[in-house]
Amino acid sequence: MAFLSFTGRILFVSVFVLSAYQEFSEFGVDGGSAAKALSPKFNVFSKHVTTHTGFQVPHVEMKHLVLGALVMKGLGSLLFVFGSSLGAYILLLHQSIATPIVYDFYNYDVDKKEFAQLFVKFTQSLALLGALLFFIGMKNSMPRRSTKKKAPKAKTV
């Protein structure tokens, strides 16, 4: 059962590892194609946040956002493979931040082709979020092993 669980975690994090590897290989000086694709989406997201909440999102360099996502994917994946809840929390944080920004289906009309494509990817990302929440829930529901040794019973005569 432990081998099967480990294999499942490896297959799960392969999505994050392959994505991080692609972003790393294209990173360059300016953050690569990921930064170029993320920049307009982040600007629209910032405007939505400002409009709806009144909170001004501070200016951030796109290459720093891409680098942060890379680190979160890499570190979270490494820890998650070995069964760490911290790794799951890091990946959960990454997914919850990146999903509404990258898959901005809400900026398109329902009739547009982009809406359908982004909505499908958004729901797939929600499925990953659900799997992470499931892992965290299962990890927290397991009884903890006691590391204390029991004192030997005193003999009664």
C-alpha positions in Angstrom: 0.0 0.0 0.0 2.9 2.4 0.8 4.4 1.8 -2.7 1.1 2.5 -4.3 0.7 5.7 -2.4 4.2 6.9 -3.3 3.6 6.1 -7.0 0.3 8.1 -6.8 2.1 11.1 -5.3 4.8 10.9 -8.0 2.2 10.9 -10.7 0.4 13.7 -9.1 3.4 16.0 -8.8 4.5 15.3 -12.3 2.1 18.0 -13.4 3.9 20.5 -11.2 7.4 19.3 -11.9 7.0 19.3 -15.7 5.5 22.8 -15.6 8.3 24.1 -13.4 10.9 22.5 -15.7 9.4 24.1 -18.7 9.3 27.5 -17.0 12.8 27.1 -15.7 14.2 26.2 -19.2 12.6 29.3 -20.8 13.2 31.7 -17.8 16.1 33.7 -19.3 16.6 37.3 -18.1 13.0 38.6 -18.3 11.1 35.6 -17.0 10.6 34.0 -20.4 7.3 33.2 -22.1 5.5 32.6 -18.8 6.1 36.1 -17.7 5.0 37.5 -21.1 1.8 35.5 -20.9 1.2 36.2 -17.3 1.7 40.0 -17.5 -1.6 41.0 -19.2 -3.6 38.5 -17.1 -2.1 39.8 -13.9 -2.9 43.4 -14.9 -6.5 42.5 -15.6 -6.7 40.6 -12.3 -5.2 43.5 -10.4 -7.9 45.8 -11.9 -10.6 43.4 -10.9 -9.3 43.3 -7.3 -9.0 47.1 -7.1 -12.5 47.5 -8.6 -14.3 45.0 -6.4 -12.4 45.4 -3.1 -10.8 48.9 -3.3 -7.4 47.2 -2.4 -4.6 48.4 -4.6 -2.3 45.5 -5.7 1.3 46.6 -5.5 3.4 46.5 -8.7 5.4 43.3 -9.0 7.9 42.3 -11.6 6.6 39.4 -13.7 9.9 37.5 -13.5 9.7 37.6 -9.7 6.2 36.1 -9.8 7.3 33.4 -12.2 10.4 32.7 -10.1 8.1 32.4 -7.0 5.8 30.0 -8.8 8.8 28.0 -9.8 10.1 27.7 -6.3 6.7 26.8 -4.9 6.2 24.1 -7.5 9.6 22.6 -7.0 9.8 22.7 -3.2 6.1 21.7 -2.8 6.5 18.8 -5.2 9.7 17.5 -3.5 8.1 17.6 -0.1 4.8 16.2 -1.3 6.4 13.2 -2.9 7.8 12.2 0.5 4.4 12.5 2.1 4.8 15.9 3.8 1.7 18.0 4.5 3.9 21.1 4.2 4.5 20.3 0.5 0.7 19.9 0.0 0.1 23.2 1.7 2.7 24.9 -0.6 1.1 23.4 -3.7 -2.3 24.4 -2.4 -1.2 28.0 -1.9 0.3 28.0 -5.4 -2.8 26.6 -7.0 -5.1 29.0 -5.1 -3.1 32.0 -6.2 -2.3 31.0 -9.8 -5.6 29.5 -10.9 -7.8 32.6 -11.0 -5.1 34.6 -12.6 -3.9 32.2 -15.3 -7.3 30.7 -16.2 -9.3 34.0 -16.4 -12.4 32.6 -18.1 -14.5 35.3 -16.4 -13.0 37.9 -18.7 -14.6 36.3 -21.8 -18.1 36.0 -23.2 -19.6 32.5 -22.9 -19.9 32.3 -26.7 -16.1 32.8 -27.2 -13.7 29.9 -27.9 -11.3 31.2 -25.2 -14.0 30.9 -22.5 -14.5 27.2 -23.1 -10.8 26.5 -23.2 -10.0 28.5 -20.1 -13.0 27.1 -18.2 -11.9 23.5 -18.8 -8.4 24.3 -17.6 -9.8 26.2 -14.6 -11.9 23.1 -13.6 -8.9 20.8 -14.0 -7.0 23.1 -11.7 -9.8 23.0 -9.2 -9.6 19.2 -9.4 -5.9 19.4 -8.4 -6.9 21.7 -5.5 -9.5 19.1 -4.4 -6.9 16.3 -4.5 -4.5 18.4 -2.4 -7.3 19.1 0.1 -8.1 15.4 0.2 -4.5 14.5 0.9 -4.3 17.1 3.7 -7.6 15.8 5.2 -6.4 12.2 5.1 -3.1 13.1 6.6 -4.7 15.1 9.4 -7.3 12.3 10.1 -4.6 9.6 10.7 -3.9 8.8 14.3 -0.5 10.0 15.3 2.1 7.5 16.4 3.3 7.8 19.9 7.1 7.9 20.2 7.1 7.6 24.0 8.1 4.3 25.4 5.9 2.9 28.0 7.4 2.4 31.4 7.7 -1.2 32.5 5.1 -2.4 34.8 6.1 -2.8 38.4 5.9 -6.3 39.7 3.6 -6.9 42.5 4.4 -9.6 45.0 
